Amino acid sequence: MAVYDYLIAMLTFWCIYAILAIGLNIIWGYTGLINIGYVAFFAIGAYSSAILTTGGHGFLTGLLVGMVLAGLAGLLVGIPTLRLRADYLAIVTLGFAEILRLLLLNETWLTRGPFGIPGIPQPLRGLFQESYSTFYLALALAALATVYLFSERLVRSPFGRVLKAIREDEDVASALGKNVFRYKLQSLVLGSVTAGAAGTLFAHFITFVSPEQYESIQTFYVWIMVVLGGSGSNRGALLGALILIAFFEGTRFLKDFLLLPLTPDRIAAARLILVGLLLIILMLYRPQGVFGERYAAR
């Protein structure tokens, strides 16, 4: 039973991080925008829903408000930066993510600061009881399927083809009469809304949120997922999330197979080294990612 519960939990985390990876893939894989503060929009979705639902509102209200607020944050970040060239968006989003984390840490009247928000209610908990983890996995799978199908439809539409044109050469897209700024802004908002939805699912799954869960390293984990699977491929986002979670979780059992008398801290270090080596080997054989665009059409 313990193994079953563990597998269910890992699959649920995969669904949540795959949704995150698809959102970043819209921003980077299809539009070419560098967002290294992506975790901020994840945090906005999680905290918005946590605050509302612990205050008596329903799960759907928390989900919708989290998505809307994450989208508004993407809009506010994008308006002053997307007209600029070079890597200004990357710098601004990184700064935004750190400012938000500090706000979550210090605004104790709203977020309880470093103590976090515990006891986040889970939707329909009373109806499922013992089988709740299976139900939540089904809910997360349904959310992932919705996001995946929407993203696939999006990128195959004329809108998606414009995003790809902007990624390849925004001057050419502009010369063809496309409002490059507007398309970039829409892409950033869509990716932010997706991150907000993932944040809500995450908060209600673990029933607790705190500022240290949303440090910048989380953004780079999602970037690794997108790059591993292949930028510009939604299938790649799914696979990249699965690979990274399998790497991290699989190496947790390293101590059961190592015969060397290592202390726990050295085992933890060896685990991270092994994860790094696995990632390096994979990228050596698939520098464009497993489902990079060269392979997506096959």
N, C-alpha and C positions, 0 to 999 in steps of 0.2 A: 504493500500500500504506500509506503514511504517513497519507493522508486516511482510509482505511478504519479503521486502528488508532485514529485520533483520534475518529472517530464512535463506534466501539465503546466507547471509554473514556468518552465523554460520556454515552452511553446507560446505561452501568453506573452512573455517578455519579447519573444521573437516577433510576434504580431505588432506589438507596440513600437519596437524599434524599426521594423520594416515600414510602418506608416511614416515614421520620422525620416527614414532614408528616401522614401518616395517623394516626400515634400522637398527635401534638399535636392533631389534629382531634378525636380521641376525648376528650381532656382539655378542650379549649377549645370546639371547634365544637359538640359534643353535650352537654357538661356545664357549660360556662361557667366553668371553673377557669382562673385566670391563672397559668401556669407560665413564668417567665422565666429559669429555670435548667435548661431542658430538655437543654441540651448535656451536663450532668453525667451523665445516664443513657446518653447516646450514648457518652461517654468510658468509663463503667464497662463497657459491653459490649465496647468495643474493647480496653481494657487487660486485662480478665479473660481474653479469648481469646488475646491476644498473649502474656501471661505463661504461660498453660497450654500453648499449642502450641509455643512456643519451648523449653519444658521437657520436651517429648516426648509430650504428650497430643494426641489427634486433634481435627480441626476440629469434629465434632459435640459433643464434650465442651466445647470452648471456647464454642461457640454456646449450648448449654444453660446452662452456668454463667454466661455473660455475661447471658443473659436473666433467670435467677433472681436474680442479684445486683442487677441494675438494678431488678427488681420489688421486692426487699427494701428497696432504697434508697428507692423511691417509698413503700413502706409506712411506713418509719421517718420520712420527711419528713411524710407525710400525717397520721399518728396525732395528733401534738400541734397541728396547724395547721388541719385541716379543720373542726373544731368552731367555729372563730372566724369572724367575719364580716369584711367589707371585704377588703383586699388583702394579708392576712397571708401567704397562700400564695405570692404573688408575691415578697414580701420574703424569706421563708424559702428558697425555691428559688433565688433569685439568690445569697443568701449561701452556700447549700450548694454551688452550682456553683463559686463562687470558692474555697471551702475545699478542695474536691476538686482543683481545678487546682493549688493550692499544695501539696497533699499529693503529687500526681503529680510536681511539680517538685522537691520536697525529699526524698522518701523514695527515695533513690538505691539502697538495698539491694534494693528491689523493682521500681522503675520505671526505673532508670538516669537519673532526673532529667531535666535539660535535653538529655541526649544521646539520649533516646528509646530505643525498642526496635526494632532493625532485624532484617531476616531473618525476618519472620513467614512461616511456611510456608503455601503455597497448596494447598487441597485438590485431590487427583487431578492434580497438576501433571505427574507423569511419564507419565500416560496420553494427554495431549493435545498437549504440546510446542508446536509452532508455532501451533496453533489454540486455545491456552489462553484468550486474551482473549475469543474467541467463546463458549467453554464457560462462562467466568465470567459473561458477560452473560446466558446462558441460565439459570444458577443464580440470578442476581440477579432476573431476570424471574419465575422460578418463586417466589422468596421474596415478591416484590411481589404477584403474583397471589394467593398464599396469604393475605397480610395484608389485601389489598383485599377478597377474598371473605369472610374472617372478619369484617372490620369492617362490611361491608354486611349480613351476616346478623345481626350484633350489634345494629346500630342499628334494624333492622326488627323486632326481637324485643320482647317486653314490657320487658325490661331496658333496651333502647335508648329506648323511649318514656318510661320513668321518668327516664332521664338528660336527655331533652329537657324534661321537666316541671320538673326541678330547675333547668335552665338558665333557663327562663322565670320561674319563681317557686318557690323552694324552700319557702316557707311553705305554699303550697297543696299541694305534694307531701307535706309533713310532715303537714298536716291530713288528707290522704287515707290516712294510715297507713303511709307509706313511710319507711324508715330512711334519711334523707337522708345522714347521715354515712357509713354503710356503702356506699351507692351511689357517693358521691364518692370514697371510698377505693378502691373497685374500679376506677373509671374511671382514677384516677391510676396505679394499679399496672399496669393494662393498657397505658396509654400509655407507661409506663416500660419495660415488657417489650419493647414494640415498638421503642423507641429502643435498647435493648440489642442486639436482633437486628440493627438497622441498623449499630450500632457494630462488631459482629463482622464483618459483610460488608465494611465500610469498611476495617478493619484488614487483612484478608486480601487485599483488592484492591490496596492501595498498599504492603503488606508492611512498613510502618513506622508507628509512632505516637510522638507527642511531645506535651508539655503545651500548646504554643502552637497546636496544631490544635483545641483545645477551649476557646477563649476565648468570652466571652459573646456576641460578635458572631455566632457560629454559631447561637445560639438565635434571634436576631432575623432571620437569613436564613430559618429555618424558619417563623417567624411570618409573614414576608412571603409565603412560598409559600402558606400557609393562607389569608391574607387576600386575596391576589390571586385564588386559585381560587374562594374563597367558603367562609366558615366554615360548618360543618355539611354539607359535601358531600365525599364521598370522591373523586368525579370531579374536584372542584375542587382537592383536594390533589395529584392526579396532574398536572393542568394547571398549577397554580401552580408546582410544582417544575420542570416543563418550561419555563415562561416565564422564570423567574429564571435558570436555567442558560443558556437561549438568550440572554438579555440579557447576562449576564456573559461568556459565551464568544464571542458574536457581536461584541461590541465589542473583543475582543482583536485583531481584524484592522483596527482603526481606522487604524493607521499605514500600512496598505497603500493606503488610499483618500484620506487627507488629503494635500493638496499643500503645506500650510503647513510650513515648516521648524521643527517643534517638537522639543524635546529629549525623550528617553524619559520623564523624570519628568512633563513637561507632557502628554505623550500619555496617561500613566496617569491623570492628574487629569482630562483631558477624557473619558476612558472612564468614570470614575465619575460625572461630571456627566451624561453621556448616559444612563447606566443610571438615575440619579435622575429625569431628565426622562421617560424611557419609563414608569417606574413611576407618576409623577404623572399622566401623560396617561391611562394605563390606569385608574387609580383615579377620575379625573374622569368617565370614561364608564361605569365599572362600580364604583361605591362599595361595593356589596354583594359584589363579586367576580364573576368570570365565571359561576360556577355557584352563586351565592348561593341560599339556600333558596327565594326567589321563583321562580327559574328551574329548580330541581332537579326540580320536579314536572312540568315540561312535557315 
